[in-house]
Amino acid sequence: MLTVIRKVTLSRFLELLTSSSLLRARTVAAGMTSTGSQDYDQKVVPKNEVIRFIEDCMCKAGTTKEDAYAVGHHLMIADYRGHFSHGMNRMHMYVKDIEHRITDPTARPQIVTDFQAIALVDGKNALGQVIGKYCMEKAIEKAKKFGIGMVAARGSNHYGICAYYTMMAMEQGLIGFTCTNTSPLMAPTRSMKSALGTNPLSLGMAACNGDEFVLDMATTAVALGKIELAIRKNENIPEGWALGPDGKVTCNSEEAFKTSLLMPLGGDEHSSGYKGYGLGLMVEILCGILSGSFFGPNIRPWKSGDKVANLGQCFMAINPEAFADGSKERLTILLKQLRDLPTSDGKTVLIAGDPERRHMEKVDMEGGMTYHPNQLKASEEFAKHMGVQPMKLVPKSV
Ligand SMILES: NC(=O)c1ccc[n+]([C@@H]2O[C@H](COP(=O)([O-])OP(=O)(O)OC[C@H]3O[C@@H](n4cnc5c(N)ncnc54)[C@H](O)[C@@H]3O)[C@@H](O)[C@H]2O)c1
């Protein structure tokens, strides 16, 4: 069985991660754990090792060391924040697009127009993380000069988690905002066909004493990655996440993944799903419509390997000091007031960004990232495919 797994190619690797063969892979991985080949439960991958592994793979795929680090650091942060669907799990997709000559691993983003607080960037089909970092740096530079900076990008690719970019602005004492359009996966309210993407957005602002608000969310009920993870865990999905092939709500994760018809945030029309649909369309206006990239149903289908993505993205940085004094202090008070609210079940009210911070604390306490055995198996196979050193696991610290 082991030899069979070792012969996995890139496409088999993709299957391992996403298709119905996950069930078989799960059994294999479980068997390996129980026979003691790898005691995955007690092992973690240190953050630097995650970056090293991704960097090595990306360099092998043809990127510069600098860009490989940009991708590696970004994907590590996604996993660190607990968004495993958008961390290392996504690397295979980037490599596949490079191998199929769909993404240009050495391209550099270029300014199309630059006027005071605003710029339009052509990503030149470079890696999404490279374009995203470039654009947010530009927006930050402008916000420091003009109080606000806004950059729209076209010719881009999947850029990972939105919060990465808002946090870049927050580190500079600014409010960060970003959003991206994505391949059509969301069925607008009343439709049984997808026409908008998961179109995520993020806004973040730092408060005092390390506190912060970091909203980072898809405008669909969930990101598709959450359904992939449900498949990997052999779980059903809750009602209100996705439609089946008949256009009716489904709870079957495999069926939902196959159909890929996500419901907007809020679910169906009765539970106000049209608001999520409206937010998704708002993101599309800030991204595809403003930048001149592909938009809505005209974007390539999810995971299609034969067409450039030409995604649109929007990045904003705002200097709170350009407005009334004391905004940071007011935010600190507000976050405390919200956290102190009484609850019916004894659980504390959270602020957007809290769940991610808790996950980061856990990772730091354990000395690294705890990956699902299937992710680890898939990464081992991928290391072989790319001809790089596999990720080294270490025992958990506690
Ligand atoms: N690049 C892309 O194409 C793409 C597409 C979709 C999603 N994503 C990324 O996927 C990630 C996951 O998105 P998601 O929508 O599944 O996120 P999610 O549903 O896990 O969380 C959304 C937001 O809600 C907050 N939150 C969670 N529980 C909370 C609670 N009890 N109280 C208050 N706030 C709470 C989180 O901190 C987060 O800010 C994001 O990082 C997003 O940027 C990327």
The ligand as an SDF file (V2000), in Angstrom:
LIG
                    3D

 44 48  0  0  0  0  0  0  0  0999 V2000
   -8.5320   34.1270   -1.7970 N   0  0  0  0  0  0  0  0  0  0  0  0
   -9.6760   33.5510   -1.9290 C   0  0  0  0  0  0  0  0  0  0  0  0
  -10.0910   33.2450   -3.0210 O   0  0  0  0  0  0  0  0  0  0  0  0
  -10.5190   33.2480   -0.7270 C   0  0  0  0  0  0  0  0  0  0  0  0
  -11.8530   32.9120   -0.9060 C   0  0  0  0  0  0  0  0  0  0  0  0
  -12.6290   32.6440    0.2170 C   0  0  0  0  0  0  0  0  0  0  0  0
  -12.0750   32.7180    1.4730 C   0  0  0  0  0  0  0  0  0  0  0  0
  -10.7770   33.0460    1.6090 N   0  0  0  0  0  0  0  0  0  0  0  0
  -10.1630   33.0940    2.9450 C   0  0  0  0  0  0  0  0  0  0  0  0
  -10.5990   31.9770    3.6890 O   0  0  0  0  0  0  0  0  0  0  0  0
  -10.5600   32.2780    5.0660 C   0  0  0  0  0  0  0  0  0  0  0  0
  -11.7880   31.7180    5.7400 C   0  0  0  0  0  0  0  0  0  0  0  0
  -12.9660   32.4620    5.3850 O   0  0  0  0  0  0  0  0  0  0  0  0
  -14.3380   32.1550    6.1210 P   0  0  0  0  0  0  0  0  0  0  0  0
  -15.3720   33.0370    5.5990 O   0  0  0  0  0  0  0  0  0  0  0  0
  -14.5720   30.6800    6.0860 O   0  0  0  0  0  0  0  0  0  0  0  0
  -13.9570   32.5780    7.6260 O   0  0  0  0  0  0  0  0  0  0  0  0
  -14.6790   32.1960    9.0190 P   0  0  0  0  0  0  0  0  0  0  0  0
  -16.1270   31.9540    8.7910 O   0  0  0  0  0  0  0  0  0  0  0  0
  -13.8980   31.1450    9.7020 O   0  0  0  0  0  0  0  0  0  0  0  0
  -14.5040   33.5430    9.8580 O   0  0  0  0  0  0  0  0  0  0  0  0
  -15.0200   34.7640    9.3840 C   0  0  0  0  0  0  0  0  0  0  0  0
  -14.7520   35.8680   10.3730 C   0  0  0  0  0  0  0  0  0  0  0  0
  -15.5630   35.6860   11.5230 O   0  0  0  0  0  0  0  0  0  0  0  0
  -14.7860   35.7940   12.7090 C   0  0  0  0  0  0  0  0  0  0  0  0
  -15.4220   34.9690   13.7370 N   0  0  0  0  0  0  0  0  0  0  0  0
  -15.4590   33.6220   13.7930 C   0  0  0  0  0  0  0  0  0  0  0  0
  -16.1830   33.2320   14.8680 N   0  0  0  0  0  0  0  0  0  0  0  0
  -16.5980   34.3540   15.4840 C   0  0  0  0  0  0  0  0  0  0  0  0
  -17.3930   34.6330   16.6510 C   0  0  0  0  0  0  0  0  0  0  0  0
  -17.9160   33.6650   17.3940 N   0  0  0  0  0  0  0  0  0  0  0  0
  -17.6080   35.9220   16.9860 N   0  0  0  0  0  0  0  0  0  0  0  0
  -17.1010   36.9390   16.2610 C   0  0  0  0  0  0  0  0  0  0  0  0
  -16.3500   36.7510   15.1450 N   0  0  0  0  0  0  0  0  0  0  0  0
  -16.1020   35.4710   14.7670 C   0  0  0  0  0  0  0  0  0  0  0  0
  -13.4100   35.3540   12.3220 C   0  0  0  0  0  0  0  0  0  0  0  0
  -12.4460   35.8880   13.1980 O   0  0  0  0  0  0  0  0  0  0  0  0
  -13.3120   35.9210   10.9050 C   0  0  0  0  0  0  0  0  0  0  0  0
  -12.9050   37.2510   10.9390 O   0  0  0  0  0  0  0  0  0  0  0  0
  -10.3930   33.7810    5.1570 C   0  0  0  0  0  0  0  0  0  0  0  0
   -9.0710   34.0400    5.5540 O   0  0  0  0  0  0  0  0  0  0  0  0
  -10.6180   34.2810    3.7410 C   0  0  0  0  0  0  0  0  0  0  0  0
   -9.8570   35.4380    3.3810 O   0  0  0  0  0  0  0  0  0  0  0  0
   -9.9890   33.3320    0.5490 C   0  0  0  0  0  0  0  0  0  0  0  0
  1  2  1  0
  2  3  2  0
  2  4  1  0
  4  5  1  0
  4 44  2  0
  5  6  2  0
  6  7  1  0
  7  8  2  0
  8  9  1  0
  8 44  1  0
  9 10  1  0
  9 42  1  0
 10 11  1  0
 11 12  1  0
 11 40  1  0
 12 13  1  0
 13 14  1  0
 14 15  2  0
 14 16  1  0
 14 17  1  0
 17 18  1  0
 18 19  2  0
 18 20  1  0
 18 21  1  0
 21 22  1  0
 22 23  1  0
 23 24  1  0
 23 38  1  0
 24 25  1  0
 25 26  1  0
 25 36  1  0
 26 27  1  0
 26 35  1  0
 27 28  2  0
 28 29  1  0
 29 30  1  0
 29 35  2  0
 30 31  1  0
 30 32  2  0
 32 33  1  0
 33 34  2  0
 34 35  1  0
 36 37  1  0
 36 38  1  0
 38 39  1  0
 40 41  1  0
 40 42  1  0
 42 43  1  0
M  CHG  2   8   1  16  -1
M  END
$$$$
